[in-house]
Amino acid sequence: MISNRQLFLNHVAQTSAAPLMLEIERAEGIYLFDTSGKKYLDLIAGISVSNVGHSHPDVVAAVKLQAEKYMHLMVYGEFVESPQVKYAKRLTEFLPEKLNNVYFTNSGAEATEGALKLAKRYTGRTRLVSFKNAYHGSTHGALSVMGDEYFKRSFRPLLPDTFQLEYGNESDLKKISCRCAAVIVETVQAESGVKVPSLSFMQKLRERCTETGTLLIFDEIQAGMGRTGKLFAFEHFGVVPDVLLLAKAFGGGMPLGAFISSKQIMQVLTDNPVLGHITTFGGHPVSCAAGLAAFEVLQKEKLVEQVEAKGKLFEELLRYDLRSDQISRKGLLMAIKFESFEKNKRIIDTCIANGVLTDWFLFASNCMRIAPPLTITEAEIKTACEVILSSIKAN
């Protein structure tokens, strides 16, 4: 009989030559369980997706309840669907007034695509500005504003009239001109190894976009929904974008993304042409029900308020055996830097063998990723750090 592992390799399209190949049977809280019953403490949360943990009972209940009422009814934007309305209304209660209109998508890449189209349509301009080592998704438009040539060169030609600046470099901001439709930027650059910009840089970026009439798009697909210790990472910098991108944890474990702006800006997608942006499954009612339930868990369990203390505990425990310059962190998004990818991979593999699941970053393959569910306890943090440190010593 052919094993599921072999069927996976034969019939499921592969994204790398060396997938992790863990066969997970169930997940609960911060733990994954494979088919042999082995338990893994999850330090990556599906790449910052499972912020309220796996299979949270409130989220599971919301999914079941909505699935029993209705699932897909009509392409997005035509019917009044209660889960979309409720989530959009609740979300905007926590956002600045100018971010009051939500366009639901299926994923973060689709949110990026919608936002880029919105900026070009609203401004009547074509130039798009992004940053080196940025990641905004892998579809063609998102790839065009990705900040790493290795991942782009095999798929050219991409969108024309794009260029990139140095993340955190204030002198580069003068290159933003009145020709620019949008600047898209991560509030915390995750895939480059958790790079946090200065307050000054973010505020000057906002000022320059305002001066030139350029829409400022904040990508919080990884950093949003409490990951950095604020519900939205832009709150750390005292600036507000023109467009906000959310996904990953936004759906509570279900596929969901969004680009959010003002009703005035978003309105341009309704004509010339009509249906200026459209999606069949975007804002799926079951996904919106799950996302809203997870959002309420963040509030009810006060998870965001606990993030910084938990992140500090990780950092304090790891610093016993690591140099200060080896750790980059914002909230519970953390990178541990090693001298090479090869060493990092050996340590990651040892961690996994010892029951702690971790990973690396796309543009910083020498860095270990730590981004656990926000529900992780102090005791679980201590256990995770013990395994990480022992794995480092073993390699």
C-alpha positions, 0 to 999 in steps of 0.5 A: 500500500502506498503511504500518504507521504509517497502520495503527497510527493506524487500528487500534491504540487511541491514548493521545494525539493525538501519539504518538512514531510511531517504528517500531522493528524491533529492540532490543539492549542500550541501543539501539533500531533503526528500520526505516530502520536508524537507531540510538537510545540509549535513555534511558527503558528503556520507562519503567524496564522494561528495567533489564538492557537490551533482549534480554539473552541470558539473558532471551531464553534463559529465555523460549525455554526456558519457552515450549517447556515450557508457557505458560498452564495454569490461572488463577493460584493453582491449579497449582504452576508452577515459574517462579512458585515459583522466582521467589517463593522467590528474590525473598523471599531479598532481602526482609525476613522480613515480606515473604515472600508474593508474589501475581503479577499482569500489571502495576503497576496490577493490583498496586495494585488487589490491594493496595488490596483486601488492605488493606480485607479485612485491616483491615475499614476503607474509607479509603484515603490517597494523596499529591498527584502520585502515580501508581499506575496507570490502572484505576479503583481505582488512578485513585482514589488517583492524585494529579492531578485532571486525569487523574481528573475525566473518570472520576468517580465513583471509589472513595469514602472516599479522601483525599490528603496532601502528599508529604513534609509531616510535619505531614500525617501526623496525618491518618492515623487508625484509620479508614484501611485503607492509605496507599499511597506511592511511595518516590520520586515519579517522575511528579512529576519525581523527588521524593525524600522525607526520611528523617524523613518516611518513618520518621514515616510508618511510625510513624504507620501502626503507631500506627493499625493502617494498612497501609503500601503502598510502590509501587516499580513504577518505583523498584524492581529497582535503579533507585535504587541499592538493589535496593528503594528502601525500603532507603534509608530504613530502614523496611519496608512492610506491602505492597510493589508491584513491576512494570515491570523486575520482568518483565525486559521481559515483563508481570509485577507483584506485591504482596508481604506476609506470609503472615498478611496475604495469607491473608485473600484465601483465604476470605470470599470464596474467591478474594478476588482472582483473575487468569487470566494473572497470574504467567504462566510465561514472564513469571516465567521472564524476570523471574527471569532478569533478577533473576539478571542484576542479581546476576551483573553487579553492576548495582545496585552501579554505579547510583549512580556512573553517576547521579553521572556523568550529573549531573556532565556535565550540571551544566556547562551546567545549574543545580543546581536543574534536576536531580533524581535518585535513582540512575539515575532523573533529571529535568531541569527546564526553564521550560515543557513547550514548551521541554522538548518541543522539546529532547526532539524534538531529542534524538530526531532526534539519536539519543537517546530521552528523554521527559517526566513525567506531572505534570511535563511541563516535566521531561525523563526520564532512566532508561536501562537500568542496563547503560549504560556510562560512554562511552554516558553521555558520548555521551548527555549531549553530545547532551542539552547540544547539544539544549538549546543548539539550543533 
